Amino acid sequence: MKKFTFRDFMVFIILSAAVAIAYQLPYLRFTFYDQMMDALALNNTQIGLLATAVNLVSTISYPIGGILADKFSMRKLIIVTLGAFVILTVWYAFTTDFVMLMIIHALYGFFGIATLWSTYLMSVRNLGNEENQSTMFGSSEATRSVIQTLCGVAFLAVVGAAMSAAEGFRNLLLVGAGVSAVFLVLAIIFLPDHVEPHSKQAAQSENAGPEEKYTFVDVFKNPGVWLVTGVIMCCFIVQATGNGYLTTYTVQILQIDQSLASTLGILRSYVIAFLAGYLGGWLLDRFTYKGKVYLVGLAVAIAMLLGVIFTTPIIPLCVAMTLLLAFLANIMKATYWSTMDQAGIPNGMTALATGLISFIAFIPDFIVPTISGIWIDEATLAGTPEIGFYKIFIMLAVFAAVGIVFSFLLYRRTKKLEAAGEIVVRSRK
């Protein structure tokens, strides 16, 4: 295995930061839902539509991202991404027009995925090897959370210091644009064109001759691609939708102060994600079969989702349940890309495979927010807002149940590939 150098470390930090920015600025509703609603004069449905704009364009952009990552250098793609986020975020800071906001969020979706996502996944996978994939992806997720936590604290401070909601939200966005600009400069200085594979299998392939080139037909024919797609789809929806609505749930249903709810949202979305990334990545690499881990994790997630519903009258216990659910969901989100090795997806297929997997796995993400917003608004008009949230939690439990099935099938495939000698699974006993 190649030595992990200082430049590798800087590449790791910049890649993690780029994704941190791409998954924070377009998703401020996760921690500033009610402030965003007040500053921009939006209702629940309109916020859901903004989320849908991001997620719809993101979904369309995943296959595009796989092709771009396969053809263009990492350096160029990351620089374009960070430059676009600087421009878009400054624009966002100075408009309240809903049409403009929809356009900005759609462009966030494009540059956050087409020029970033697959090249990020391919590069992080290449920085690691077969024995530490969960640790690499978990550590990247944790690093993203550190950056998002620091940004979240800064955002909370500028919003709290402002004289009005509009001023506070504008200042928040200008700080976000400044952070994007800092990492843009670092990317220009440190990023190489490509990250060379550190994996033993990839190195052996390179020594054997020219690297095999894959097409989307090869990706479609690989059964592991579809199993990883199912696992990621279910885990992601549980994590993303849960984080998206647990903060406003504590405000609208538990009647917690907005500032305290945002603080809990930062804790849930970023601090807990940091702990889940490092600890979860390390723990998952201690288990032999990743499919079995996700099977158990999703079963526990179902119990926790039901726990949030049934503990609503006991506010401290309900809040604690949301934090535990966030911890478990973030462990799964931080590490689910590490299943590619045990699913039998070759290293050289990473760019195209991640493009296809993401395209399919994240389709529900541009449908679910709008449905969820409508459920909440309808339930609020009927005088029972908690029913709207309960529908969301039950829907997430159904996704988790489907994920259990995919996790079991992934475990079966890993055992089959191991028995056939196609992959090597190191025993962790």
N, C-alpha and C positions, 0 to 999 in steps of 0.2 A: 504494500500500500504506500502511496506517495505521502510525504511529510506534509502536514497541514501548516502552511507558511503564513507569515504576516499578511501577505497579499490575499491569500485564501480567506483569512479572517476578515479583512476589509471588504472583500467581495461578499462574504456571508452577511456582514452588517448592512451593507448598502442594499443588497437584495431584500433582506428582511425589512429594512426601513421603507423601501419602495412599496412593498406589499402592505406594510402597516399604514402608510399614508392612503393607499388606494382603497383600503378597507376601513378607513375612519372618516375621512372627509365626506364621501357620499352617503355615509350611514350615521350621521350625527343624531338621527332620531333614536338610536340605541340608548344614548345617555342624555340627550337634550331634547327629548320629544316635545315636552310641554313648552319649553322656551322657544323652540323652533316654531311651534304652532302659533304662539303669541307674536313673535317677531315678524313672521311672514304672513300672518292673518290666514292661516290654513285650518281646515277641519281634518278629521281622521281619514276621510276618504281621499282627500287631496294629498295628504302625506303618504298614504298607501299608493297613490298614482305616481308620486315621485320615486318611491321605492321600485315600483313596477317598471318605470322608465329605465332606471339603472339596471335592473335585473334582466329585463327583456333584451336590451342591447348587449349586456354582458353575455347572456346565453348565446346570442347570435355570433358573438365575437370569439367564442372559445375555439371553434375549428379554424377560424382565421388566425388566431394566436398560435395554434399548433403548426400551421404552415409557415408563418413568419419566423417562429423560433427555429424551424428546420432550415431556413434559407438565409436569415440575416444574423449578424453578430449580436451577442448579448449586450455589448457596450452600447451600440446604436439604439437598440430597442429600449433599454432602461433610461437612457438620456432623453429620448423622445417622450417616454412616459412621464418622467418627473418634470420636464419642461411644460408639458400639457397641463399637469396638475397645478403648476404655478399660475398659468394664465387663467384656467377655468375657475380657480378658487378666488382670485382677485375679482373676476367677473361676478361670481356668486355673491361676493361681499357687497356689491353695489347695485343689486337688483332685487325687487320683490315681485316683479311681474311673473305670474304663474307659468305662462308660455316659455319665458326665458329660463325659468327654473327647470322646466321639463327638458329643455334643450341641454342645459348644463349637466343635468343628471344623466341624460342619454350619452353625452360625450364622456362623462366620468366613466360610464359603463364600458365605452369603447376603449379608451386609453388604459383603463385599469385592467383590461383583459387582453385585447388583441396584441398590444405591444409589451405586455408584462408577464401574464400568468404562466404560460407554458415555458417561457425562457427561464422564469424563476424556478419552477418545479424541476426542470431539466438540470439547471445549474446546481441546485441544492442536492439533488440525487447524485450528481457527479462529484460533489465535494465529499460525499460519504462513501461507504462500502456496504457489502451485504450484511455485515454484522452490526451496523450502527444506524440503519436507515431510520428507525423510529426516533433514536436520539437526535439525529440531524434535523429531521422535520419538526420534532418536538422542541428542540432548541431554537429553531428558526421562529416557530410560533411564539415561544416565550420571549424571544428578543423583540419580535413585533409587538408583544404585549407591553414590554418595558417602554418602548418608544410611544405606544399609544397611551400608556398610563401617564407618562410625563406630559404629553400633549393634552391629555384629558384634564390633568390638574391645572395646566396653564389656561386651558379653555374655561374651566370653572372659575378661575381667578378673574379673568378679564370680563366674563359675563357678570360676576358678582360685583365688580367695581364700576360697571357701567351705570349710567343714569336712566337708561331705558332698555327694554328687551331688544329693540332694533339695533341700538348702538352696541350692546353686548354681543349680539350674534354677529354683527359686522366685524367687530374686533377679533372675535374668535376665528373667523375665516381668514383674516389678514395674518394672524399668527400661524394658521395652517399653511398659508401660502409661503410664509417665511421659512418654515421647517422644510417644505418641499424644495425651496431654493437652495438651502444648505446641503441637502443630500444630492441635489443636481450637481453642485460644484464637486462634491466628493466623488460622484460617479465619473465625472470628466477626468478627474485626477487618477483614480485608482483602478477602474474597471478594465480588464483585458477584453479582447474580442470574444473569447470563449473560455469556459471552465473545462479543463481536461478531466476525463473520468478517473476517479480514485479506486473504483471497484476492481477486484481481481478478475472477474469474468470479462469486464470490458477491456482490461489490459491484455488478457489472453487473446481476445478477439483481434485486438490491434496487432499483436505479435504474429498472429496467424495469417494476417493479410488485410486487405482493404475492408473497412467496416461495411457490414451489410446495410443496404438501404431499404427501408420499409415504405409501404404505401398505405393509404387508408383501407385498401382491400385487406391487407395483412392484419391491420388493427381490427377490422370488423370480424375477421375469422378467428381471432384469439378469444377463447371463452373467458379467460381471466379478466379481460377488459370489461365484460358485462357484469361480472361478479363484483369487481371493484366499483363499477358505476353504481350498482344497487346499494352497496354498503355506504359509499360516500353520500349518495342522495339522501338516504334516511338519516344518517348522522348529522349531515349539514343542516337539514331542515329543523331537526330537533334543537340544534345549537343556535342557528341564526334567528329563527322565528321566536324561540324562547327568549333570547337576549333582546330581541326587538320589542317585545311586549311586556316583559317582566317589570321593567322600570315604570312604564305608565300604569301597569297593573297596581303597583304599590301606591301610586298617586290617586288613580281614579277609584279603586276599590278599597284599598287599605287606608286611604286618606292620609298618607305620609306627605310631609312637606316636600315641595318640588326640589329644593336644594339638597335635602337629605336623600331623596330618591335618586337624584343625579349622582351623588356621591356613591350610593350603593350601586348605581349603574356602572360607574367607573370601576368600582371594586369587582363587580360581577363580570364585566366585559374585558377588563384589562389586567387587573392585579391577579384575579383568580386564573385568567388565561395564562399569565406568566408562570404561576406555580404549576398549573396543569401541563404546560408545555414541557418544562424541564423534568418535572417528576414523572409525568405520563410517558414521555419519550423514553426515559431511563427504565421505567417499570416495564413497558411493553417489550423492550429488547431483552428483558429477563425471561419472557415466556416463549415457549417453542412455537406455538401456533397462534397467529394473530386472529384468525377467524373465531376461535373459541373465546378470546378476550372480548371481541366486539359483541358476540352473542350474549355474554353475561352482562356487559355494560349496558346494552340496549334494554335488557330485561329490568335492570335496576332503574333505568331512566323512566320506564313506564310507571314503576312504583312511585317514583318521585313526582312525576307529573300529577298523578292522582293525589299524592300527598299535598301538593300545593292547593288543589281544589278543596280538600277536606279540612285543611288547617286554616282556611281563610278567617274564621272567627277569632283565631288566636294569632294576633299580628306578629309577635316576635318569632313564634314557631314557623309561621308561613314565610317570613322573610328569610329565616335560616334555611328553610327548604328550598327557596329560590337560589340561594348561594350554593347549596350542595348540588342542586341540579346543574347549575352553571359549571361547577368544577368538573363533574362527570362528563358533561357534554363537550367541554373544552378539551379534556383529555382525548376524547375520540376524534374531535376535529383536528387537533394538533398532530395526530399520528396516522390518520387514515390513508394518506398517500404512501405511507411506508409499506402498505400491503401489496404494492406492485410486484415486488420480488417474489413473494410467496404465491401470487396469482399466476406467475409464469409470464410476466410481461418483460421482454428483453430491454436492456438499457438503451439500445439504439432506437427503440420504438417510443421512447419517453415523450418526445415533443408531440408527435401525432396522436399518441394514445391519450395523453393528458388533455389535448384539445377536444377529442371525441368524448372522453369520459366526462369532462366538465360541461360540455354542451348538453349532454343528456341528463347528468346528475343534478344540474342546477336549474332545469326547466321549471320545477315547482316554485322556485324562488321568485319568479316574476308573476306568479299567479297567486300564491299564498298571501302576500302582504295586502293586496287589494281585497281579497275575500275576507281577510281578518279585519281590515278597516271597516268594511261594510257590516260585518257581524257586530262589531262594537257600536257603530253608529245606530244600527237598527235596534240593538238591545237597549242602548241609552234612551232612545226615543220611546221605547216601551216601558221605561222606568226600571229596567233590570239589567244594568250594564254588566254585572258580573256574569250573566249568561253568555254574553259575547266572548268574554275571555275563557270561560269554561269550554266553549266550542273549540277554541283554538287549542287548548291543552289536550282535549280528547283527540283532535286531529293529529297532534304531534305524537300521541301515544300509538295511534294507528300506524304512522310512519315508522315508529320504533319497532313495532311488531313485524312489519314487512322487512325491516333491516335485520331482524333476528334470523329470518329465513335465508337471506343473502349471506349472512355471516356463517351460517352452518354450511352452505354450499361452498363458500370460500375455503373453509376448513377441509371439506371433503376433497376439493381440487388440490389443495396443498399436499395432502396425504398421497393422492394419486400421482402427482408429479414427483414427489419424493421417492415413492416406491419404484417409479420408472427410471429414476436416476437423472431426471431432467433438471431438477434443482436440488440444492443441498440445504437442508434445514438443520441448523446446529441445535443440539439438545441443550436446554437451559437447566436441566436437573442437576 
